Amino acid sequence: MERLARIEGERIGNRLILRVPVSFRKHRGRKEIHAAGAGPVIAKPDHALLKAVARAHRWRALLDSGKFETVRHLARAERISETYLARVVRMTLLSPKLVEAVLTGNPPAGLSLKTALEPFPLDWSEQDAWFA
């Protein structure tokens, strides 16, 4: 399998901006996410987890941009509970290695939507052991 393009990180103040090179393609009537430079994906991705990670980054961007002042305002606009939105947004704190594993359909056995919505360590090196 070819080597995947690297996830790039950039620190701006107290924020870490991650850039993940992916493309969206239609296949058999469904949209698929493909990592740049990756060969054919053999593993079956966890679509619920993948969707949650994408939503988390979208919602974080909406909050950071100031389009919504609070989680409460965003939750009302999205018509979901505040607590669910807050738990999903916390997934933006997953390490780039884990995000890449989710995108390629190879997350560690302990990483699922259920476990990602529970409190987890913020330190990236601790996350590897936590979700192993």
VENHUKA-V741424 format. One record per run of one state. SS is the DSSP state (@ for helix, = for strand, . for the rest). FROM is the first residue (numbers start at 0). LEN is the number of residues. If there is no record, write none. Layout:
# VENHUKA-V741424
SS	FROM	LEN
SS	FROM	LEN
This chain:
# VENHUKA-V741424
.	0	7
=	7	5
.	12	2
=	14	5
.	19	2
=	21	6
.	27	2
=	29	6
.	35	11
@	46	19
.	65	5
@	70	8
.	78	3
@	81	12
.	93	2
@	95	8
.	103	9
@	112	4
.	116	7
@	123	8
.	131	1
